[in-house]
Amino acid sequence: MVGYILRRIGTSVVVLIGVSFFIFALLHAIYPSPAIDVLGARANSALIAAWNKQNGFDDPWLVQYLHYMGNLVRGNLGYSYKLNQSVTALFGGVWARSAWLSGVSLVLAVLIAIPLGVYQAVRRNTVGDYVATGMAFSVYAMPVFFLGLILIQVFALDLHWFSFQGSQSSSLLSVVVDFHGMTLPVVTLTLLTVASFSRYMRSSAMDVLAQDYIKVARAKGLPERLVLMRHLLRNACLPMVTLIGLSIPTLLAGNLITETLFNYRGLGLLFYDALGNADYNVLLAYTLIGAVLTIIGNLVADVALTVADPRIRLA
Amino acid sequence: MMRKRVAGGLALVLAGVTALAACSGGSSSGGGGTSSAPGSNGSIGLLGQFGHVPAMAAGPEHAGTITVAAPPDSAPTWILPMVTGATNSVYTVPEFDYQMYRPLYWFVNGVEPTEVPAMSLASDPTWSNGDKTVTFTLKSAYKWSDGQPLTSKDVLFWWYLLKAALKESPANWAPYTPGLGIPDEVASISAPNSSTVTMNLTKAVNPTWFWQDSLGSVQPMPSHVWDIDATGGKAITDWATNPADAKKIYDYLAAQSKSVSTYATNPLWQVVDGPYKLTSFTPSTGAFTMAPNPAYGGPHAKVESSWQSVPFQSDAAEFNAVKAGSIDIGYVPLTDVPQIASLASSYNEFGYSDFGWSYVTYNFKDTTGDFNNIIDKLYIRQALAHLENEPGYIKAFFYGAGGQGFGPIPEIPKSPYTPPNALTNPYPYSPATAASILKANGWTVVPNGTDTCAKPGTGTGECGAGIPAGTKLEWNVIYNTSPAVIGEQVQDWASQAKTVGITMNLSTSNFNYMIANYNDPSSPKTVNKWAMEDFGGFTNSTYPTTFGVFNSAGSSNVGGYDDPQADKLITASISSPNPDAVTAEAQYLTQQQPSLFQPNPDDAFGTAAILVWKKSVSGTPQSFESLTQAYWNPEYWFFTK
């Protein structure tokens, strides 16, 4: 296991270097220099040249890349020339907010989707299954923006049960306990994730229910509760492990639409603004960290699978 | 919604997508009105206004903290009153910086781009020596918040720091244009006494231009507090004679200005001459609160309130806040204007266009299909203008909230420099007229087909120089996808053009890519890749010369427009003593149509929107109107109960 993890980490470093090179090259192909985007269309050539020099954009792009990587190795993610702050400070100010919103939603979605999927599989083609399927399809087909707007209109503006916006506090502790502000954004994300996960869980559970070991367990006279808990649930959850692992990058990526709709400052919005401002260092850092989390998510999922299913052998 | 606006009053500035080119707006309560009445009181009868501004409440004034919406991506990122090119925006300068550090002259009066003498730190400048020497006097009413007088030394301090900043990099001061205005055209500066400053220029300039574009950018600094190069350091007094020391001071102050997290706690920024002091600032969101500066020497409400800038991450979130009644002064995005009636019981509403222009840029250097020879014909540009239905766009796409624009000076707001042909469309919508013009100039008009040149040559009734027989009226048009109204206007224009046989092949792009790549001065290699583009527009400064945009050597002459007469008039706007020079420039450009000028949507807080404010908040009408011009005057606001 240790050897496997080390090998995966080694491979990941190579992948990350490749990703960084690709992103850097891509950005430079589109915008050799973001000077005119940053300074505006009225910027004169002297202004642009000076800005390029100030920010190192007058060097060959390969030199710029090596310079960037050198700083990265030393833990320096660069400086946002548009927001006038270090990228580390920018990320530090909001990553926990995004992680909290996404993380809570993910946990809630898993807690709801797994039993719901099992229920639907066991009671498939019943009224309950049809209702749950219909609701899942409806929510899944609904744009997150629209779903959020409906929730805001009904529960915030009409009923006044919750706030129309997420917590505005910069303290994570305050965010965590701000149920009035955080309920609607969390519910929005949770509903969407449940709609997706429950369908996977239902399919997986139906497959497992058709397996011989389930029939044997029932034939042995094992109570149905134990059949479901011991034999069905664990095996049916295996595809969910991979799904959850792939969801880890969203802890960083944040949820742009939900964050903007609920006025909740997070990483997703930071990235979006950086796109609009051609803010290279923020874009690079965000992309690289996203790549890191994707790799970690996959690794965690693979390892979790071996724990959940001892039949899986890691070469 | 992309906002690339920069501060007005700092020369001609880019408006970008959200403002001038964006839009919508309808008139549930008077949008698109055409009543014409004096706007000096700002409350009734402004041409083209949406809604209205009520008179200031007569009852008792109450203090409190007024919450004001801040649009997405509007966090201030600089505090030193010498804004850099990268940090320049209406949110960093007028909304934030000007509240603490006033410019010498205040050039927005309600919706009108004119000076407000009472809010200017100095008396209007006087000129001598054949317009080569300018002198102004600081008013004694204005003081620093620590009780020290505002003196000419503070202007000189700013001046020498500016020189040091620009020596390091021209990008260190956003309004800087090499060789033009301050500081390059100033040969010497002196302070004959503690309140008077004299500048001797290298050559005669247009006094109005220099006053409004250059002197208007000067922001005195408290030299008695900021003359240090380290926190707690000793005062450096030779900054006027020792450039190295001026550089040290600038470097220190600039470094402090980069420390966003210390804005509210750094003692440097607590010495102000404006109406407010910063009391809190959240770096991650840009939220901030300001409290009144008791020592402020300018006009303000009887009872001064604090105010809080509340940032929103989307227009939808901001509109939800307005609907929930949680914000005192906010905006209704133009796309939501049809819902504005639901706010009538709790909010006042007012909409007005920004002072600037939106346009489709023509590329006079694109040789594809002889487009360069086609578009340089005035009759072609006139025909294209006749195909634009500005009143229809305002009604259909802006919901009635917008103003027409026929040239670089729009129909509204009213400016002292507005030429006659800016008030009545010289080329009104008429496809039939466009077809007639083409036929009269040798083109075979094929409605819904593609016109061809039937009579090549340079004589009367012929297509004109450089246009061979069989040349087609067909080219590409690239437009910005955000905001959607840009596309709506361009699509309709192309559709109208097709009815007279002009084929426009449309494609989409985004603002950043367009200004970087479809730009003849900065990207000559792509000069034949585009014939027309619509990326947004520009906001004018108070003195609305198009220098830089339509002069042949202009750095922002994106389409390579080259007209000796235009060059002459534009040069006159900045160098001749003629006070009407800029009017003549605008009149000529409106007649010549170097681009397709488009209507401007209503604007609030620098974004395409209708301004709304709670009925429990009042103030001078001008203080609300000026928000449509991206100028904030919270010192006039108060609660009525």
Interface residues (C-beta under 8 A of the other chain):
Chain A: I30 Y31 P34 I36 D37 V38 L39 G40 A41 R42 A43 N44 S45 A46 L47 I48 A49 A50 W51 K53 Q54 Y81 K82 L83 N84 Q85 A89 L90 G93 V94 F145 L149 I152 A156 L157 F164 Q165 Q168 S170 E259 T260 L261 F262 N263 Y264 R265 L269 D273 G276 N277 A278
Chain B: M2 K4 V6 A11 L12 V13 L14 G16 P72 D73 A75 T77 W78 G85 A86 T87 N88 S169 P170 A171 N172 A174 Y176 T177 P178 S257 K258 V260 S261 T282 P283 S284 T285 A287 P311 F312 Q313 S314 A316 A317 E318 N320 A321 K323 A324 S326 N512 Y513 I515 A516 N519 P521 S522 F535 F538 G548 V549 S555 S556 V558
